Amino acid sequence: MEVLIQNFYAISWQQMVMWVIGGVLIYLAISKEMEPTLLLPMGFGAILVNLPNSGAAAVIDHLFEIGINQHELFPLLLFIGIGAMIDFQPLLTNPKLMIFGAAAQFGIFFTLCMASLFGFQLNDAASIAIIGAADGPTSIFVSQMLNSNYTAAIMVAAYSYMALVPMVQPPIIKLCTTKAERKIRMQYKGKPVSKRTKILFPIVVTVIVGLVAPDAVVLIGFLMFGNLIRECGVLNSLSETAQNVLANLITILLGITIASRMSADEFLKFETLLIMGLGLVAFVVDTFGGVMIAKIMNLFLKEKINPMIGAAGISAFPMSARVVHKLGLEEDNQNFLLMHSIGVNVSGQIASVIAGGLILALVGG
């Protein structure tokens, strides 16, 4: 009873705020089904590490050191799983979709300038900006490589916004497009892609990125290795394991590990809140950039593009593609944009890694 009373009086209002935040994340995971494999462990972990005199914090912190801080093990393993999930056929049948993947990285460089104006050191500003890649593993890798002082806040912001894409993107997309534009139908003219092409693609991309942005070759290499496992045709059981068991396990571990940096004393600081705000700006500008490039292209095309697919150029795979597809169906229940948005989404996955490599080359060099 004495221990209970001591712990009760040790509770601070900041810890209670973090309990509420953790509860909201759990609610979104269960009731709204927003990326439950990520938000549920993050929410529960946020409560766990903010219990007074919690022994769990030290254990989770040790997991953070092994899986993220020392070797970036979790992000790299997750990239194998993501690569095994990705089907590049929609992109290979329509390579111009890469334009949208590139355009949707504009928010990274815009936010880099903003973060610098707010007084962050260049390495910290660059690390904050990469939140706009909408790619958790890339955000962790870049911030670690640049020795950022705000890796914890950057991780939380990156993964929070990735999971909240279904809430963040729709209002921006609707603000940037007219009802008529959202109703534009696009025919999917998927041409057969040979097995040889599918096998060569991850190898060629790895070599090209290794030459153009050497600092990104680790990330792109693990991503493309996962895709090669999928497409080679002789490792089907391994591919299924990478897509399901490996990806889900690492996502859960990442979620609860990230929560180790959601302790009240670390999280409820002005700098953390500012980073969360800048991360949101990066997401907004990325979405805006992808949509506006599509609108500009439509000025010169006879066969119009539904500009919403440009928003899928962020790297949040496959959440962003699903958001665009759902918005298309809301306007017209026969408007199927999934294959187009998936093609843009996977191009954004590649573009975000390249952008991370460029950031490392520009700032780290």
VENFEN-V706335 format. One record per backbone hydrogen bond with DSSP energy under -1.0 kcal/mol. CO is the residue of the C=O (numbers start at 1). NH is the residue of the N-H. If there is no record, write none. Layout:
co=CO nh=NH
co=CO nh=NH
//
This chain:
co=1 nh=5
co=2 nh=6
co=3 nh=7
co=4 nh=8
co=5 nh=9
co=8 nh=11
co=12 nh=16
co=13 nh=17
co=14 nh=18
co=15 nh=19
co=16 nh=20
co=17 nh=21
co=18 nh=22
co=19 nh=23
co=20 nh=24
co=21 nh=25
co=22 nh=26
co=23 nh=27
co=24 nh=28
co=25 nh=29
co=26 nh=30
co=27 nh=31
co=27 nh=32
co=28 nh=34
co=33 nh=35
co=35 nh=38
co=35 nh=39
co=36 nh=40
co=38 nh=42
co=39 nh=43
co=40 nh=44
co=41 nh=45
co=42 nh=46
co=43 nh=47
co=44 nh=48
co=45 nh=49
co=48 nh=51
co=51 nh=54
co=55 nh=59
co=56 nh=60
co=57 nh=61
co=58 nh=62
co=59 nh=63
co=60 nh=64
co=61 nh=65
co=62 nh=66
co=63 nh=67
co=64 nh=68
co=64 nh=69
co=65 nh=70
co=67 nh=74
co=68 nh=72
co=72 nh=76
co=73 nh=77
co=74 nh=78
co=75 nh=79
co=76 nh=80
co=77 nh=81
co=78 nh=82
co=79 nh=83
co=80 nh=84
co=81 nh=85
co=82 nh=86
co=88 nh=92
co=89 nh=93
co=94 nh=97
co=95 nh=98
co=96 nh=99
co=97 nh=101
co=98 nh=102
co=99 nh=103
co=100 nh=104
co=102 nh=105
co=103 nh=106
co=105 nh=108
co=106 nh=110
co=107 nh=111
co=108 nh=112
co=109 nh=113
co=110 nh=114
co=111 nh=115
co=112 nh=116
co=113 nh=117
co=114 nh=118
co=115 nh=120
co=116 nh=119
co=121 nh=125
co=122 nh=126
co=123 nh=127
co=124 nh=128
co=125 nh=129
co=126 nh=130
co=128 nh=131
co=129 nh=132
co=130 nh=133
co=131 nh=134
co=133 nh=315
co=135 nh=139
co=136 nh=140
co=137 nh=141
co=138 nh=142
co=139 nh=143
co=140 nh=144
co=141 nh=145
co=142 nh=146
co=143 nh=148
co=144 nh=147
co=150 nh=154
co=151 nh=155
co=152 nh=156
co=153 nh=157
co=154 nh=158
co=155 nh=159
co=156 nh=160
co=157 nh=161
co=158 nh=162
co=159 nh=163
co=160 nh=164
co=162 nh=165
co=164 nh=167
co=164 nh=168
co=165 nh=169
co=169 nh=173
co=170 nh=174
co=171 nh=175
co=172 nh=176
co=178 nh=182
co=181 nh=184
co=194 nh=198
co=195 nh=199
co=196 nh=200
co=197 nh=201
co=200 nh=204
co=201 nh=205
co=202 nh=206
co=203 nh=207
co=204 nh=208
co=205 nh=209
co=206 nh=210
co=207 nh=211
co=208 nh=212
co=209 nh=213
co=213 nh=216
co=214 nh=217
co=216 nh=220
co=217 nh=221
co=218 nh=222
co=219 nh=223
co=220 nh=224
co=221 nh=225
co=222 nh=226
co=223 nh=227
co=224 nh=228
co=225 nh=229
co=226 nh=230
co=227 nh=231
co=228 nh=232
co=235 nh=239
co=236 nh=240
co=237 nh=241
co=238 nh=242
co=239 nh=243
co=240 nh=244
co=241 nh=246
co=242 nh=247
co=244 nh=248
co=245 nh=249
co=246 nh=250
co=247 nh=251
co=248 nh=252
co=249 nh=253
co=250 nh=254
co=251 nh=255
co=252 nh=256
co=253 nh=257
co=254 nh=258
co=255 nh=259
co=257 nh=260
co=258 nh=261
co=259 nh=262
co=263 nh=267
co=264 nh=268
co=267 nh=269
co=269 nh=273
co=270 nh=274
co=271 nh=275
co=272 nh=276
co=273 nh=277
co=274 nh=278
co=275 nh=279
co=276 nh=280
co=277 nh=281
co=278 nh=282
co=279 nh=283
co=280 nh=284
co=281 nh=285
co=282 nh=286
co=283 nh=287
co=284 nh=288
co=285 nh=289
co=286 nh=290
co=287 nh=291
co=288 nh=292
co=289 nh=293
co=290 nh=294
co=291 nh=295
co=292 nh=296
co=293 nh=297
co=294 nh=298
co=296 nh=299
co=297 nh=300
co=306 nh=309
co=307 nh=310
co=308 nh=311
co=309 nh=312
co=310 nh=313
co=311 nh=314
co=315 nh=317
co=316 nh=320
co=318 nh=322
co=319 nh=323
co=320 nh=324
co=321 nh=325
co=322 nh=326
co=323 nh=327
co=324 nh=328
co=325 nh=329
co=326 nh=330
co=327 nh=331
co=328 nh=332
co=332 nh=335
co=334 nh=336
co=337 nh=341
co=338 nh=342
co=339 nh=343
co=340 nh=344
co=341 nh=345
co=342 nh=346
co=343 nh=347
co=344 nh=348
co=345 nh=349
co=346 nh=350
co=347 nh=351
co=348 nh=352
co=349 nh=353
co=350 nh=354
co=351 nh=355
co=352 nh=356
co=353 nh=357
co=354 nh=358
co=355 nh=359
co=356 nh=360
co=357 nh=361
co=358 nh=362
co=359 nh=363
co=360 nh=364
//
